[in-house]
Amino acid sequence: MNELSARSLQVSLGGRLVLRDVSCTFKKGWTAVVGPNGAGKSTLLRALAGLQPRAAGSVCLDGRDIAAFNPGERARRIAWLAQQAEVTGELTARETVHLGRLPHLGLFGSPTAADETIVDAAMNSTECHGWQCRRLHELSGGERQRVMLARALATQAPILLLDEPTTHLDPPHQVALARLFRRLADTHTVVSVLHDLTLALHADRILVMRVGAVQACGKHDDPALHQALVATFDGAVRIDNRGARPMAVPHLED
């Protein structure tokens, strides 16, 4: 099934309620999570990954509470990409992507030819294979981000939780990433936090958040969703539906 759901989810950070009775379900396909700064988007993804303690509510994977999964089992089912992934800069790009195989190999397992093939495929998907021998500290922010995404893909987890995966990427690689998510959506549950609303409108579904609560969730071409987007961003954007896909356009007029 690969269905991830939250019910009446509440999360507090520093004594402040950051998520307020959030209920949502993610199934096969690509869902983009959007909202203003401080909306609780990253906190929601951490809670869905089982990395964030809850004040109330539940998070379930295929109907089973996420806390009931042991770490290895959870890591094989859910791949997580944080905004600021912490990996030593002394590792090469390929060594970093190999970390995605740890849930399958364990700390002391030796990679097989099949593992090497999986790593190659992940690096090719994010176009970082060409500098696989360079160390992370030698890479630009965009290059490093593509390595981190390849590491997540190398887990071969059916659920991908990606917090701002397009950070530091130039427009061509943002588009390439959106195309990759479209392909993955045929077989995976992809949930990505995005700040670029036009890019987000290429997803199958959009979850709109504000001040820790869900404002709307719907298909990318749903007029009610578009109204919610405009309202959530206080009219700073408008949705242009004249093309093949909706676009978010800055609304600069008073």
N, C-alpha and C positions, 0 to 999 in steps of 0.2 A: 504493500500500500504506500509506504513512505509518506505518511500524512503526519504533519506536525501541527499541534493545536494548543492554544492557550484559552483558559476559561477563567473569567473574573480575576485576572492576574494583577497583583499589586506588588510593586517593588519600591522600597525606601532606600535612599542614599543619604547618609549624614542627617538622618531624622526628617528628611523631606520626601514626600510621596512623589516618585518619579513616573511610575506607571499606575494608572487609575482604572481598575476594573476592565482591563483589556481582554477582549475575547476575539479570537481570529483563528482561521484554519488555513493551512498551506498544503496544497496537494501538488501533484505532478504539473509542471509548467513553471513559468517565470513570473514572480511577483516582485514589484519594486515598492519599497517602503520610502515614503517621502514626507516632508514636513519641515517647518522652520527649525532653526537652531534651538536646542533644548526641548524638543518635542518628545524625547524618550526613545528614538529610533534605535540607537546603539544599545541601550539598556534592554530593549525588547529582544534584539538578536542574541545578546549574552544570556538572557533568561531562557530563550528557546534552545540554546546550545547546552543548557544545564550548568552554566558557568556563573550565574548570578542568583544569590539566595532570594527567595520570595517572601514577602510579608503575608501574602494570602493568594489563593487561587491555585491553579494547576497548569502544568505543561506536560503534554502527553505525546509520545511517539507511537503511532499505530495503536492508540488506545491505552498505552501503558505509561505510567508516570516516568518522566525522564530520569528521576532520581533512582529508579529501580534498575537502571542499566549500569553495569560496571564500566569504568573508564575506557577499557579497550573496546568493548562492544559499542559504546556510544561513539567512539572515535571512528569506528568502521562504518557507522550509519550516518554520522553527521560530520561534515568538514566545515571548519570555521576559519574565516579570514578576518582578523581584527584590523581596525584602522591603522594602528601602529604595531605591526608584528615585530616581536623581539627575538631576533636571531643574531648570533655573533657574526660580526663582519668578517671574521677570518675564514668562514666556510666559503667554498666556491658555490656558484649558482647551482651546479648539479648536486653537490652535497646537500644543499638546502632543500632542493626538491625531493631528494631521497628521504628526507624526514617524513614526508607524506606516506611512506611505506611502513613506518614504525608500528602503526596499529595492527599490521598484518605480520610483521617479522619479529616484533619485540625488540628489546634493547640489544640483544646479542645475536640475533639472526643475521645470516649472510644473504645479501640480495642475489636472486637467481636471474637467469636470462630473461624470464618473464617480467621480473621487477624492473630490469633495465629498459625493457620495451615500454612499460607503462610510464616510466620517467621520461623517456624520449617523446612519447606521445603527448604528455602533459606540457613539456617544454615547447614542442612544436605548436601546440594549440595556442599558447600565449606568446609565441614568437620570441622566445628567449634562448633557444637552443644554440644560436650562433656564438654566444659568449658564456657557455656553460662552465668554462675553466676559470673565469674571472672571479675574484673574491667579492663578497657583497659590498665591502667598503669602497670598492673601485667603481661601483655602479651608480648611475644617476637614480633619482627618486622614482622615475617612471620605469626604468629597467628593473629596479629592485621590486617594485610592485608587481610586475609581471612574473618575477620569480616566485613571489609569495603566493600568487594565484595558482601558478603551476604546482606548487607544493600542495595546495588544497585539492587540486584536481587529481594529483597522484594518489590520494587516499582511495580513489574510486568510490567514495561514499555517494549514496543515492540522493542525499540531501546536502545542499550547499548553502551556508549562511555567510554572506559576504558583506562586510561593513565598508562601504565606500570603496569598492574595488577599482574605480576609475581614478582615484587620487593620483596626482602627478602625471597622468597619461595625457599625451597630446591628442587632438581630435581624431587623427586616423586610427590610433590604437583604441580610443574610446569606441569608435564605430566597430572596429574588429572585435572588441570585447562584447558589444551588444549582439553581434552576429553569432558569436560563440554561445552566448546565453540562449539565443533563439534555438540553436541546434541542441544544446543540452536540455532544453525544456521538453523535448520529445520523450526523454527517458528519466529526467531528474526533477526533483523539487528544488528550484533555485529561488532564494530569497535574498535580495540585495538592497541595501540602503544606498540611495542615490540623491545627490543634490541637483543634478542636471535634470530638470523636469522633462525636457524634450526627449532625452535619452530614456527616462523612466516610462514615457508614453509608448515606447516600443515593447514594453513588457506585456504579458498576457493580462495581468491584473495589477492594480495600484492600490496600496493601502496608505491612506492619508492620516497622519497623526498631528496632534497639536496639544501641548501642555499635558503630555502623558496619557492622552485618550485618543481612541480611534474616531476620526471624523467621518470617514467614508471608506468603502472598499468596493471596487467594481472593475469591470473590464475597461481596457484603455480607451474605448470609443463610447463609453456610457456618458450621455449628457449630464446626468446627475452627478457623476464623479467629477466632471469638468467644473461644474458649479461649485462643488465642494473644494476643489483645488484653488479656484479664484478666491473664495471666501477665506480659506485657511491662510493664504498668503496676503490677506488684506487688500486684494485688488491690485497687487503689484505685478501680476501676470494676467494675461488673457489667453484663451485656448483658440488657436487657429485650426479650423477643420477643413480647410480648402484643399489640402493635399491628400496623398494616399494614407498618411498617418497624421494624427493630431500633433500640433506643435505648441509649446509654451512660449509666448512672446512677452517680453517685458512691456508693461503698460506705463509709459512715461508721462502721459498727459495728466494734468491736474483734474 
